[in-house]
């Protein structure tokens, strides 16, 4: 299964849990920081989905356009490929990750004091 920015190779194997392999070459991003960001996004997405995936080996191959996508767009591409491969049901896949419920505290916006109680 492939998209312009990502390819997924899947080999079913009932003897092993779902495992992830990643290939992000220098053609995708000449800087190690960019390649590592892409791998970090895919590892995190896989970690959250692992229990729901069919057992076997999943190999993601990033393509040159991947370095221009945000983390959410990379995650959505990964989910799309899993759906097309039939590794998860379409109903179980969110189109995008839900945003956090609260913004992080910062010096300009400290967390509110809960008051006495």
PDB file as gemmi writes it, atoms N, CA and C in Angstrom:
CRYST1    1.000    1.000    1.000  90.00  90.00  90.00 P 1                      
ATOM      1  N   UNK A   1       0.851  -1.159   0.000  1.00  0.00           N  
ATOM      2  CA  UNK A   1       0.000   0.000   0.000  1.00  0.00           C  
ATOM      3  C   UNK A   1       0.903   1.229   0.000  1.00  0.00           C  
ATOM      4  N   UNK A   2       0.518   2.246  -0.744  1.00  0.00           N  
ATOM      5  CA  UNK A   2       1.382   3.419  -0.823  1.00  0.00           C  
ATOM      6  C   UNK A   2       0.582   4.698  -1.019  1.00  0.00           C  
ATOM      7  N   UNK A   3       1.145   5.755  -0.503  1.00  0.00           N  
ATOM      8  CA  UNK A   3       0.683   7.119  -0.714  1.00  0.00           C  
ATOM      9  C   UNK A   3       1.868   7.892  -1.282  1.00  0.00           C  
ATOM     10  N   UNK A   4       1.657   9.107  -1.758  1.00  0.00           N  
ATOM     11  CA  UNK A   4       2.799   9.857  -2.293  1.00  0.00           C  
ATOM     12  C   UNK A   4       3.923  10.091  -1.281  1.00  0.00           C  
ATOM     13  N   UNK A   5       3.602  10.116   0.009  1.00  0.00           N  
ATOM     14  CA  UNK A   5       4.629  10.414   1.016  1.00  0.00           C  
ATOM     15  C   UNK A   5       4.994   9.225   1.895  1.00  0.00           C  
ATOM     16  N   UNK A   6       4.326   8.089   1.707  1.00  0.00           N  
ATOM     17  CA  UNK A   6       4.524   6.972   2.626  1.00  0.00           C  
ATOM     18  C   UNK A   6       4.113   5.656   1.975  1.00  0.00           C  
ATOM     19  N   UNK A   7       4.880   4.609   2.244  1.00  0.00           N  
ATOM     20  CA  UNK A   7       4.525   3.265   1.787  1.00  0.00           C  
ATOM     21  C   UNK A   7       4.492   2.340   2.996  1.00  0.00           C  
ATOM     22  N   UNK A   8       3.568   1.397   2.993  1.00  0.00           N  
ATOM     23  CA  UNK A   8       3.435   0.426   4.079  1.00  0.00           C  
ATOM     24  C   UNK A   8       3.574  -0.969   3.501  1.00  0.00           C  
ATOM     25  N   UNK A   9       4.472  -1.753   4.079  1.00  0.00           N  
ATOM     26  CA  UNK A   9       4.628  -3.160   3.733  1.00  0.00           C  
ATOM     27  C   UNK A   9       4.213  -3.954   4.960  1.00  0.00           C  
ATOM     28  N   UNK A  10       3.319  -4.940   4.776  1.00  0.00           N  
ATOM     29  CA  UNK A  10       2.817  -5.720   5.901  1.00  0.00           C  
ATOM     30  C   UNK A  10       2.992  -7.199   5.618  1.00  0.00           C  
ATOM     31  N   UNK A  11       3.546  -7.912   6.579  1.00  0.00           N  
ATOM     32  CA  UNK A  11       3.698  -9.362   6.495  1.00  0.00           C  
ATOM     33  C   UNK A  11       3.018  -9.959   7.725  1.00  0.00           C  
ATOM     34  N   UNK A  12       1.887 -10.616   7.531  1.00  0.00           N  
ATOM     35  CA  UNK A  12       1.164 -11.218   8.646  1.00  0.00           C  
ATOM     36  C   UNK A  12       1.971 -12.370   9.230  1.00  0.00           C  
ATOM     37  N   UNK A  13       1.973 -12.451  10.556  1.00  0.00           N  
ATOM     38  CA  UNK A  13       2.675 -13.522  11.258  1.00  0.00           C  
ATOM     39  C   UNK A  13       2.016 -13.689  12.616  1.00  0.00           C  
ATOM     40  N   UNK A  14       1.224 -14.738  12.775  1.00  0.00           N  
ATOM     41  CA  UNK A  14       0.478 -14.951  14.009  1.00  0.00           C  
ATOM     42  C   UNK A  14       1.373 -15.274  15.196  1.00  0.00           C  
ATOM     43  N   UNK A  15       2.638 -15.624  14.953  1.00  0.00           N  
ATOM     44  CA  UNK A  15       3.539 -16.001  16.039  1.00  0.00           C  
ATOM     45  C   UNK A  15       4.172 -14.812  16.749  1.00  0.00           C  
ATOM     46  N   UNK A  16       4.061 -13.624  16.190  1.00  0.00           N  
ATOM     47  CA  UNK A  16       4.688 -12.446  16.808  1.00  0.00           C  
ATOM     48  C   UNK A  16       3.647 -11.345  16.969  1.00  0.00           C  
ATOM     49  N   UNK A  17       3.812 -10.476  17.960  1.00  0.00           N  
ATOM     50  CA  UNK A  17       2.901  -9.334  18.066  1.00  0.00           C  
ATOM     51  C   UNK A  17       3.189  -8.348  16.936  1.00  0.00           C  
ATOM     52  N   UNK A  18       2.369  -7.348  16.822  1.00  0.00           N  
ATOM     53  CA  UNK A  18       2.601  -6.318  15.803  1.00  0.00           C  
ATOM     54  C   UNK A  18       3.945  -5.646  16.068  1.00  0.00           C  
ATOM     55  N   UNK A  19       4.797  -5.613  15.039  1.00  0.00           N  
ATOM     56  CA  UNK A  19       6.120  -4.992  15.157  1.00  0.00           C  
ATOM     57  C   UNK A  19       6.269  -3.950  14.062  1.00  0.00           C  
ATOM     58  N   UNK A  20       7.063  -2.917  14.353  1.00  0.00           N  
ATOM     59  CA  UNK A  20       7.231  -1.814  13.413  1.00  0.00           C  
ATOM     60  C   UNK A  20       8.668  -1.707  12.945  1.00  0.00           C  
ATOM     61  N   UNK A  21       8.838  -1.520  11.641  1.00  0.00           N  
ATOM     62  CA  UNK A  21      10.134  -1.208  11.054  1.00  0.00           C  
ATOM     63  C   UNK A  21       9.993   0.104  10.302  1.00  0.00           C  
ATOM     64  N   UNK A  22      11.027   0.934  10.365  1.00  0.00           N  
ATOM     65  CA  UNK A  22      10.980   2.246   9.725  1.00  0.00           C  
ATOM     66  C   UNK A  22      12.161   2.433   8.792  1.00  0.00           C  
ATOM     67  N   UNK A  23      11.911   3.057   7.649  1.00  0.00           N  
ATOM     68  CA  UNK A  23      12.983   3.424   6.723  1.00  0.00           C  
ATOM     69  C   UNK A  23      12.753   4.878   6.321  1.00  0.00           C  
ATOM     70  N   UNK A  24      13.669   5.732   6.766  1.00  0.00           N  
ATOM     71  CA  UNK A  24      13.599   7.157   6.435  1.00  0.00           C  
ATOM     72  C   UNK A  24      14.991   7.554   5.957  1.00  0.00           C  
ATOM     73  N   UNK A  25      15.153   7.672   4.656  1.00  0.00           N  
ATOM     74  CA  UNK A  25      16.480   7.921   4.086  1.00  0.00           C  
ATOM     75  C   UNK A  25      16.812   9.410   4.023  1.00  0.00           C  
ATOM     76  N   UNK A  26      18.045   9.693   3.638  1.00  0.00           N  
ATOM     77  CA  UNK A  26      18.479  11.083   3.483  1.00  0.00           C  
ATOM     78  C   UNK A  26      17.781  11.768   2.313  1.00  0.00           C  
ATOM     79  N   UNK A  27      17.193  10.999   1.410  1.00  0.00           N  
ATOM     80  CA  UNK A  27      16.410  11.610   0.334  1.00  0.00           C  
ATOM     81  C   UNK A  27      15.139  12.253   0.890  1.00  0.00           C  
ATOM     82  N   UNK A  28      14.635  11.708   1.992  1.00  0.00           N  
ATOM     83  CA  UNK A  28      13.433  12.249   2.621  1.00  0.00           C  
ATOM     84  C   UNK A  28      13.751  13.582   3.280  1.00  0.00           C  
ATOM     85  N   UNK A  29      14.832  13.627   4.046  1.00  0.00           N  
ATOM     86  CA  UNK A  29      15.282  14.854   4.703  1.00  0.00           C  
ATOM     87  C   UNK A  29      16.783  14.730   4.911  1.00  0.00           C  
ATOM     88  N   UNK A  30      17.569  15.670   4.409  1.00  0.00           N  
ATOM     89  CA  UNK A  30      19.023  15.559   4.558  1.00  0.00           C  
ATOM     90  C   UNK A  30      19.501  15.736   5.997  1.00  0.00           C  
ATOM     91  N   UNK A  31      18.659  16.297   6.855  1.00  0.00           N  
ATOM     92  CA  UNK A  31      19.036  16.527   8.248  1.00  0.00           C  
ATOM     93  C   UNK A  31      18.529  15.411   9.150  1.00  0.00           C  
ATOM     94  N   UNK A  32      19.394  14.930  10.037  1.00  0.00           N  
ATOM     95  CA  UNK A  32      19.023  13.856  10.962  1.00  0.00           C  
ATOM     96  C   UNK A  32      17.854  14.267  11.848  1.00  0.00           C  
ATOM     97  N   UNK A  33      17.804  15.532  12.223  1.00  0.00           N  
ATOM     98  CA  UNK A  33      16.718  16.012  13.079  1.00  0.00           C  
ATOM     99  C   UNK A  33      15.365  15.791  12.397  1.00  0.00           C  
ATOM    100  N   UNK A  34      15.275  16.093  11.116  1.00  0.00           N  
ATOM    101  CA  UNK A  34      14.030  15.904  10.373  1.00  0.00           C  
ATOM    102  C   UNK A  34      13.666  14.440  10.231  1.00  0.00           C  
ATOM    103  N   UNK A  35      14.659  13.598   9.933  1.00  0.00           N  
ATOM    104  CA  UNK A  35      14.393  12.155   9.808  1.00  0.00           C  
ATOM    105  C   UNK A  35      13.942  11.577  11.146  1.00  0.00           C  
ATOM    106  N   UNK A  36      14.577  12.001  12.229  1.00  0.00           N  
ATOM    107  CA  UNK A  36      14.206  11.497  13.556  1.00  0.00           C  
ATOM    108  C   UNK A  36      12.808  11.949  13.961  1.00  0.00           C  
ATOM    109  N   UNK A  37      12.406  13.163  13.563  1.00  0.00           N  
ATOM    110  CA  UNK A  37      11.055  13.647  13.866  1.00  0.00           C  
ATOM    111  C   UNK A  37      10.017  12.753  13.197  1.00  0.00           C  
ATOM    112  N   UNK A  38      10.254  12.414  11.946  1.00  0.00           N  
ATOM    113  CA  UNK A  38       9.330  11.549  11.210  1.00  0.00           C  
ATOM    114  C   UNK A  38       9.222  10.190  11.900  1.00  0.00           C  
ATOM    115  N   UNK A  39      10.357   9.611  12.268  1.00  0.00           N  
ATOM    116  CA  UNK A  39      10.345   8.305  12.939  1.00  0.00           C  
ATOM    117  C   UNK A  39       9.649   8.385  14.292  1.00  0.00           C  
ATOM    118  N   UNK A  40       9.864   9.475  15.020  1.00  0.00           N  
ATOM    119  CA  UNK A  40       9.239   9.644  16.334  1.00  0.00           C  
ATOM    120  C   UNK A  40       7.718   9.685  16.206  1.00  0.00           C  
ATOM    121  N   UNK A  41       7.210  10.394  15.202  1.00  0.00           N  
ATOM    122  CA  UNK A  41       5.759  10.480  14.983  1.00  0.00           C  
ATOM    123  C   UNK A  41       5.188   9.096  14.684  1.00  0.00           C  
ATOM    124  N   UNK A  42       5.848   8.336  13.810  1.00  0.00           N  
ATOM    125  CA  UNK A  42       5.343   7.006  13.461  1.00  0.00           C  
ATOM    126  C   UNK A  42       5.425   6.037  14.638  1.00  0.00           C  
ATOM    127  N   UNK A  43       6.507   6.093  15.409  1.00  0.00           N  
ATOM    128  CA  UNK A  43       6.615   5.217  16.583  1.00  0.00           C  
ATOM    129  C   UNK A  43       5.503   5.507  17.583  1.00  0.00           C  
ATOM    130  N   UNK A  44       5.224   6.783  17.805  1.00  0.00           N  
ATOM    131  CA  UNK A  44       4.182   7.156  18.756  1.00  0.00           C  
ATOM    132  C   UNK A  44       2.809   6.689  18.269  1.00  0.00           C  
ATOM    133  N   UNK A  45       2.513   6.904  16.990  1.00  0.00           N  
ATOM    134  CA  UNK A  45       1.225   6.466  16.440  1.00  0.00           C  
ATOM    135  C   UNK A  45       1.093   4.946  16.541  1.00  0.00           C  
ATOM    136  N   UNK A  46       2.169   4.233  16.230  1.00  0.00           N  
ATOM    137  CA  UNK A  46       2.149   2.771  16.291  1.00  0.00           C  
ATOM    138  C   UNK A  46       1.948   2.292  17.726  1.00  0.00           C  
ATOM    139  N   UNK A  47       2.614   2.944  18.669  1.00  0.00           N  
ATOM    140  CA  UNK A  47       2.506   2.557  20.080  1.00  0.00           C  
ATOM    141  C   UNK A  47       1.055   2.637  20.551  1.00  0.00           C  
ATOM    142  N   UNK A  48       0.327   3.670  20.124  1.00  0.00           N  
ATOM    143  CA  UNK A  48      -1.065   3.823  20.531  1.00  0.00           C  
ATOM    144  C   UNK A  48      -1.999   2.820  19.850  1.00  0.00           C  
ATOM    145  N   UNK A  49      -1.612   2.306  18.688  1.00  0.00           N  
ATOM    146  CA  UNK A  49      -2.473   1.397  17.926  1.00  0.00           C  
ATOM    147  C   UNK A  49      -2.094  -0.071  18.066  1.00  0.00           C  
ATOM    148  N   UNK A  50      -0.949  -0.354  18.633  1.00  0.00           N  
ATOM    149  CA  UNK A  50      -0.367  -1.697  18.599  1.00  0.00           C  
ATOM    150  C   UNK A  50      -1.320  -2.802  19.057  1.00  0.00           C  
ATOM    151  N   UNK A  51      -2.044  -2.574  20.135  1.00  0.00           N  
ATOM    152  CA  UNK A  51      -2.934  -3.607  20.671  1.00  0.00           C  
ATOM    153  C   UNK A  51      -4.087  -3.927  19.719  1.00  0.00           C  
ATOM    154  N   UNK A  52      -4.445  -3.000  18.852  1.00  0.00           N  
ATOM    155  CA  UNK A  52      -5.578  -3.184  17.945  1.00  0.00           C  
ATOM    156  C   UNK A  52      -5.175  -3.687  16.565  1.00  0.00           C  
ATOM    157  N   UNK A  53      -3.875  -3.789  16.308  1.00  0.00           N  
ATOM    158  CA  UNK A  53      -3.399  -4.204  14.990  1.00  0.00           C  
ATOM    159  C   UNK A  53      -3.279  -5.719  14.888  1.00  0.00           C  
ATOM    160  N   UNK A  54      -3.422  -6.218  13.681  1.00  0.00           N  
ATOM    161  CA  UNK A  54      -3.220  -7.641  13.422  1.00  0.00           C  
ATOM    162  C   UNK A  54      -1.756  -7.984  13.684  1.00  0.00           C  
ATOM    163  N   UNK A  55      -1.474  -9.189  14.199  1.00  0.00           N  
ATOM    164  CA  UNK A  55      -0.075  -9.558  14.447  1.00  0.00           C  
ATOM    165  C   UNK A  55       0.708  -9.655  13.146  1.00  0.00           C  
ATOM    166  N   UNK A  56       1.957  -9.245  13.207  1.00  0.00           N  
ATOM    167  CA  UNK A  56       2.811  -9.291  12.026  1.00  0.00           C  
ATOM    168  C   UNK A  56       3.791  -8.142  12.009  1.00  0.00           C  
ATOM    169  N   UNK A  57       4.479  -8.014  10.897  1.00  0.00           N  
ATOM    170  CA  UNK A  57       5.499  -6.985  10.737  1.00  0.00           C  
ATOM    171  C   UNK A  57       4.986  -5.868   9.834  1.00  0.00           C  
ATOM    172  N   UNK A  58       5.098  -4.643  10.310  1.00  0.00           N  
ATOM    173  CA  UNK A  58       4.702  -3.448   9.568  1.00  0.00           C  
ATOM    174  C   UNK A  58       5.970  -2.658   9.277  1.00  0.00           C  
ATOM    175  N   UNK A  59       6.237  -2.401   8.012  1.00  0.00           N  
ATOM    176  CA  UNK A  59       7.405  -1.609   7.632  1.00  0.00           C  
ATOM    177  C   UNK A  59       6.910  -0.360   6.907  1.00  0.00           C  
ATOM    178  N   UNK A  60       7.244   0.791   7.471  1.00  0.00           N  
ATOM    179  CA  UNK A  60       6.883   2.070   6.869  1.00  0.00           C  
ATOM    180  C   UNK A  60       8.099   2.640   6.160  1.00  0.00           C  
ATOM    181  N   UNK A  61       7.909   3.039   4.913  1.00  0.00           N  
ATOM    182  CA  UNK A  61       8.979   3.656   4.135  1.00  0.00           C  
ATOM    183  C   UNK A  61       8.527   5.075   3.807  1.00  0.00           C  
ATOM    184  N   UNK A  62       9.229   6.047   4.383  1.00  0.00           N  
ATOM    185  CA  UNK A  62       8.897   7.448   4.122  1.00  0.00           C  
ATOM    186  C   UNK A  62       9.445   7.851   2.761  1.00  0.00           C  
ATOM    187  N   UNK A  63       8.725   8.719   2.087  1.00  0.00           N  
ATOM    188  CA  UNK A  63       9.136   9.228   0.779  1.00  0.00           C  
ATOM    189  C   UNK A  63       9.443  10.722   0.904  1.00  0.00           C  
ATOM    190  N   UNK A  64      10.136  11.298  -0.080  1.00  0.00           N  
ATOM    191  CA  UNK A  64      10.617  12.677   0.054  1.00  0.00           C  
ATOM    192  C   UNK A  64       9.605  13.728   0.518  1.00  0.00           C  
ATOM    193  N   UNK A  65       8.358  13.646   0.169  1.00  0.00           N  
ATOM    194  CA  UNK A  65       7.390  14.652   0.615  1.00  0.00           C  
ATOM    195  C   UNK A  65       7.070  14.608   2.095  1.00  0.00           C  
ATOM    196  N   UNK A  66       7.439  13.534   2.783  1.00  0.00           N  
ATOM    197  CA  UNK A  66       7.089  13.367   4.194  1.00  0.00           C  
ATOM    198  C   UNK A  66       7.682  14.444   5.084  1.00  0.00           C  
ATOM    199  N   UNK A  67       8.840  14.966   4.737  1.00  0.00           N  
ATOM    200  CA  UNK A  67       9.483  15.961   5.600  1.00  0.00           C  
ATOM    201  C   UNK A  67       8.720  17.282   5.629  1.00  0.00           C  
ATOM    202  N   UNK A  68       7.854  17.512   4.654  1.00  0.00           N  
ATOM    203  CA  UNK A  68       7.092  18.760   4.592  1.00  0.00           C  
ATOM    204  C   UNK A  68       5.774  18.677   5.364  1.00  0.00           C  
ATOM    205  N   UNK A  69       5.397  17.490   5.817  1.00  0.00           N  
ATOM    206  CA  UNK A  69       4.127  17.311   6.515  1.00  0.00           C  
ATOM    207  C   UNK A  69       4.282  17.508   8.017  1.00  0.00           C  
ATOM    208  N   UNK A  70       3.196  17.949   8.648  1.00  0.00           N  
ATOM    209  CA  UNK A  70       3.180  18.081  10.107  1.00  0.00           C  
ATOM    210  C   UNK A  70       3.012  16.692  10.730  1.00  0.00           C  
ATOM    211  N   UNK A  71       3.169  16.623  12.023  1.00  0.00           N  
ATOM    212  CA  UNK A  71       2.989  15.360  12.729  1.00  0.00           C  
ATOM    213  C   UNK A  71       1.588  14.799  12.548  1.00  0.00           C  
ATOM    214  N   UNK A  72       0.582  15.673  12.599  1.00  0.00           N  
ATOM    215  CA  UNK A  72      -0.801  15.227  12.422  1.00  0.00           C  
ATOM    216  C   UNK A  72      -1.031  14.680  11.015  1.00  0.00           C  
ATOM    217  N   UNK A  73      -0.435  15.321  10.022  1.00  0.00           N  
ATOM    218  CA  UNK A  73      -0.595  14.851   8.641  1.00  0.00           C  
ATOM    219  C   UNK A  73       0.113  13.515   8.437  1.00  0.00           C  
ATOM    220  N   UNK A  74       1.280  13.333   9.058  1.00  0.00           N  
ATOM    221  CA  UNK A  74       1.981  12.044   8.977  1.00  0.00           C  
ATOM    222  C   UNK A  74       1.157  10.950   9.645  1.00  0.00           C  
ATOM    223  N   UNK A  75       0.593  11.268  10.807  1.00  0.00           N  
ATOM    224  CA  UNK A  75      -0.229  10.304  11.541  1.00  0.00           C  
ATOM    225  C   UNK A  75      -1.462   9.927  10.716  1.00  0.00           C  
ATOM    226  N   UNK A  76      -2.090  10.911  10.085  1.00  0.00           N  
ATOM    227  CA  UNK A  76      -3.274  10.647   9.255  1.00  0.00           C  
ATOM    228  C   UNK A  76      -2.914   9.769   8.057  1.00  0.00           C  
ATOM    229  N   UNK A  77      -1.743   9.997   7.455  1.00  0.00           N  
ATOM    230  CA  UNK A  77      -1.304   9.164   6.327  1.00  0.00           C  
ATOM    231  C   UNK A  77      -1.089   7.725   6.786  1.00  0.00           C  
ATOM    232  N   UNK A  78      -0.494   7.547   7.953  1.00  0.00           N  
ATOM    233  CA  UNK A  78      -0.269   6.212   8.511  1.00  0.00           C  
ATOM    234  C   UNK A  78      -1.607   5.518   8.765  1.00  0.00           C  
ATOM    235  N   UNK A  79      -2.556   6.226   9.371  1.00  0.00           N  
ATOM    236  CA  UNK A  79      -3.883   5.652   9.634  1.00  0.00           C  
ATOM    237  C   UNK A  79      -4.577   5.270   8.331  1.00  0.00           C  
ATOM    238  N   UNK A  80      -4.436   6.119   7.319  1.00  0.00           N  
ATOM    239  CA  UNK A  80      -5.053   5.845   6.022  1.00  0.00           C  
ATOM    240  C   UNK A  80      -4.501   4.558   5.408  1.00  0.00           C  
ATOM    241  N   UNK A  81      -3.187   4.376   5.496  1.00  0.00           N  
ATOM    242  CA  UNK A  81      -2.584   3.153   4.951  1.00  0.00           C  
ATOM    243  C   UNK A  81      -3.019   1.923   5.735  1.00  0.00           C  
ATOM    244  N   UNK A  82      -3.114   2.039   7.054  1.00  0.00           N  
ATOM    245  CA  UNK A  82      -3.578   0.903   7.856  1.00  0.00           C  
ATOM    246  C   UNK A  82      -5.008   0.528   7.481  1.00  0.00           C  
ATOM    247  N   UNK A  83      -5.828   1.531   7.250  1.00  0.00           N  
ATOM    248  CA  UNK A  83      -7.218   1.282   6.863  1.00  0.00           C  
ATOM    249  C   UNK A  83      -7.267   0.574   5.509  1.00  0.00           C  
ATOM    250  N   UNK A  84      -6.480   1.061   4.543  1.00  0.00           N  
ATOM    251  CA  UNK A  84      -6.452   0.452   3.206  1.00  0.00           C  
ATOM    252  C   UNK A  84      -5.908  -0.966   3.246  1.00  0.00           C  
ATOM    253  N   UNK A  85      -4.957  -1.224   4.141  1.00  0.00           N  
ATOM    254  CA  UNK A  85      -4.366  -2.554   4.247  1.00  0.00           C  
ATOM    255  C   UNK A  85      -5.276  -3.522   4.994  1.00  0.00           C  
ATOM    256  N   UNK A  86      -6.317  -2.990   5.650  1.00  0.00           N  
ATOM    257  CA  UNK A  86      -7.222  -3.843   6.409  1.00  0.00           C  
ATOM    258  C   UNK A  86      -6.656  -4.276   7.741  1.00  0.00           C  
ATOM    259  N   UNK A  87      -5.646  -3.574   8.229  1.00  0.00           N  
ATOM    260  CA  UNK A  87      -5.035  -3.932   9.508  1.00  0.00           C  
ATOM    261  C   UNK A  87      -5.926  -3.548  10.681  1.00  0.00           C  
ATOM    262  N   UNK A  88      -6.779  -2.558  10.478  1.00  0.00           N  
ATOM    263  CA  UNK A  88      -7.750  -2.129  11.491  1.00  0.00           C  
ATOM    264  C   UNK A  88      -9.053  -1.826  10.782  1.00  0.00           C  
ATOM    265  N   UNK A  89     -10.133  -1.861  11.529  1.00  0.00           N  
ATOM    266  CA  UNK A  89     -11.417  -1.527  10.927  1.00  0.00           C  
ATOM    267  C   UNK A  89     -11.518  -0.022  10.734  1.00  0.00           C  
ATOM    268  N   UNK A  90     -12.281   0.399   9.759  1.00  0.00           N  
ATOM    269  CA  UNK A  90     -12.440   1.825   9.468  1.00  0.00           C  
ATOM    270  C   UNK A  90     -13.109   2.550  10.631  1.00  0.00           C  
ATOM    271  N   UNK A  91     -13.973   1.857  11.367  1.00  0.00           N  
ATOM    272  CA  UNK A  91     -14.667   2.496  12.481  1.00  0.00           C  
ATOM    273  C   UNK A  91     -13.738   2.777  13.649  1.00  0.00           C  
ATOM    274  N   UNK A  92     -12.699   1.975  13.810  1.00  0.00           N  
ATOM    275  CA  UNK A  92     -11.807   2.135  14.951  1.00  0.00           C  
ATOM    276  C   UNK A  92     -10.761   3.216  14.741  1.00  0.00           C  
ATOM    277  N   UNK A  93     -10.588   3.674  13.505  1.00  0.00           N  
ATOM    278  CA  UNK A  93      -9.538   4.649  13.218  1.00  0.00           C  
ATOM    279  C   UNK A  93     -10.051   6.078  13.291  1.00  0.00           C  
ATOM    280  N   UNK A  94      -9.462   6.904  14.156  1.00  0.00           N  
ATOM    281  CA  UNK A  94      -9.813   8.320  14.108  1.00  0.00           C  
ATOM    282  C   UNK A  94      -9.130   8.962  12.905  1.00  0.00           C  
ATOM    283  N   UNK A  95      -9.774   9.920  12.287  1.00  0.00           N  
ATOM    284  CA  UNK A  95      -9.167  10.592  11.136  1.00  0.00           C  
ATOM    285  C   UNK A  95      -7.954  11.402  11.567  1.00  0.00           C  
ATOM    286  N   UNK A  96      -8.070  12.087  12.700  1.00  0.00           N  
ATOM    287  CA  UNK A  96      -6.932  12.808  13.260  1.00  0.00           C  
ATOM    288  C   UNK A  96      -6.961  12.612  14.761  1.00  0.00           C  
ATOM    289  N   UNK A  97      -5.841  12.822  15.382  1.00  0.00           N  
ATOM    290  CA  UNK A  97      -5.781  12.691  16.830  1.00  0.00           C  
ATOM    291  C   UNK A  97      -6.550  13.848  17.465  1.00  0.00           C  
ATOM    292  N   UNK A  98      -7.214  13.568  18.573  1.00  0.00           N  
ATOM    293  CA  UNK A  98      -7.945  14.607  19.278  1.00  0.00           C  
ATOM    294  C   UNK A  98      -6.962  15.563  19.935  1.00  0.00           C  
ATOM    295  N   UNK A  99      -7.241  16.858  19.871  1.00  0.00           N  
ATOM    296  CA  UNK A  99      -6.341  17.802  20.525  1.00  0.00           C  
ATOM    297  C   UNK A  99      -6.463  17.673  22.036  1.00  0.00           C  
ATOM    298  N   UNK A 100      -5.486  18.196  22.744  1.00  0.00           N  
ATOM    299  CA  UNK A 100      -5.509  18.155  24.203  1.00  0.00           C  
ATOM    300  C   UNK A 100      -6.681  18.950  24.740  1.00  0.00           C  
ATOM    301  N   UNK A 101      -7.086  18.654  25.952  1.00  0.00           N  
ATOM    302  CA  UNK A 101      -8.221  19.347  26.543  1.00  0.00           C  
ATOM    303  C   UNK A 101      -7.818  20.663  27.169  1.00  0.00           C  
ATOM    304  N   UNK A 102      -6.548  20.802  27.526  1.00  0.00           N  
ATOM    305  CA  UNK A 102      -6.088  22.037  28.146  1.00  0.00           C  
ATOM    306  C   UNK A 102      -4.754  22.441  27.536  1.00  0.00           C  
ATOM    307  N   UNK A 103      -4.539  23.740  27.360  1.00  0.00           N  
ATOM    308  CA  UNK A 103      -3.226  24.170  26.879  1.00  0.00           C  
ATOM    309  C   UNK A 103      -2.195  24.013  27.984  1.00  0.00           C  
ATOM    310  N   UNK A 104      -0.960  23.835  27.595  1.00  0.00           N  
ATOM    311  CA  UNK A 104       0.111  23.708  28.573  1.00  0.00           C  
ATOM    312  C   UNK A 104       0.344  25.042  29.260  1.00  0.00           C  
ATOM    313  N   UNK A 105       0.761  24.989  30.521  1.00  0.00           N  
ATOM    314  CA  UNK A 105       1.072  26.206  31.264  1.00  0.00           C  
ATOM    315  C   UNK A 105       2.361  26.801  30.725  1.00  0.00           C  
ATOM    316  N   UNK A 106       2.428  28.114  30.689  1.00  0.00           N  
ATOM    317  CA  UNK A 106       3.635  28.809  30.262  1.00  0.00           C  
ATOM    318  C   UNK A 106       3.820  30.018  31.169  1.00  0.00           C  
ATOM    319  N   UNK A 107       4.995  30.647  31.160  1.00  0.00           N  
ATOM    320  CA  UNK A 107       5.189  31.818  32.024  1.00  0.00           C  
ATOM    321  C   UNK A 107       4.174  32.930  31.750  1.00  0.00           C  
ATOM    322  N   UNK A 108       3.764  33.097  30.497  1.00  0.00           N  
ATOM    323  CA  UNK A 108       2.801  34.152  30.192  1.00  0.00           C  
ATOM    324  C   UNK A 108       1.361  33.736  30.508  1.00  0.00           C  
ATOM    325  N   UNK A 109       1.117  32.422  30.627  1.00  0.00           N  
ATOM    326  CA  UNK A 109      -0.207  31.900  30.958  1.00  0.00           C  
ATOM    327  C   UNK A 109      -0.073  30.820  32.031  1.00  0.00           C  
ATOM    328  N   UNK A 110       0.143  31.212  33.295  1.00  0.00           N  
ATOM    329  CA  UNK A 110       0.303  30.196  34.341  1.00  0.00           C  
ATOM    330  C   UNK A 110      -1.017  29.478  34.606  1.00  0.00           C  
ATOM    331  N   UNK A 111      -0.914  28.316  35.235  1.00  0.00           N  
ATOM    332  CA  UNK A 111      -2.123  27.568  35.576  1.00  0.00           C  
ATOM    333  C   UNK A 111      -2.892  28.335  36.639  1.00  0.00           C  
ATOM    334  N   UNK A 112      -4.216  28.334  36.575  1.00  0.00           N  
ATOM    335  CA  UNK A 112      -5.000  29.075  37.560  1.00  0.00           C  
ATOM    336  C   UNK A 112      -4.899  28.435  38.937  1.00  0.00           C  
ATOM    337  N   UNK A 113      -4.953  29.284  39.953  1.00  0.00           N  
ATOM    338  CA  UNK A 113      -4.915  28.815  41.333  1.00  0.00           C  
ATOM    339  C   UNK A 113      -6.299  28.286  41.686  1.00  0.00           C  
ATOM    340  N   UNK A 114      -6.410  27.026  42.168  1.00  0.00           N  
ATOM    341  CA  UNK A 114      -7.732  26.473  42.462  1.00  0.00           C  
ATOM    342  C   UNK A 114      -8.424  27.167  43.628  1.00  0.00           C  
ATOM    343  N   UNK A 115      -7.696  27.949  44.407  1.00  0.00           N  
ATOM    344  CA  UNK A 115      -8.301  28.669  45.523  1.00  0.00           C  
ATOM    345  C   UNK A 115      -8.446  27.779  46.740  1.00  0.00           C  
ATOM    346  N   UNK A 116      -9.046  28.308  47.792  1.00  0.00           N  
ATOM    347  CA  UNK A 116      -9.202  27.499  49.015  1.00  0.00           C  
ATOM    348  C   UNK A 116     -10.227  26.399  48.788  1.00  0.00           C  
ATOM    349  N   UNK A 117      -9.972  25.316  49.441  1.00  0.00           N  
ATOM    350  CA  UNK A 117     -10.995  24.300  49.264  1.00  0.00           C  
ATOM    351  C   UNK A 117     -10.597  23.005  49.662  1.00  0.00           C  
TER     352      UNK A 117                                                      
END                                                                             
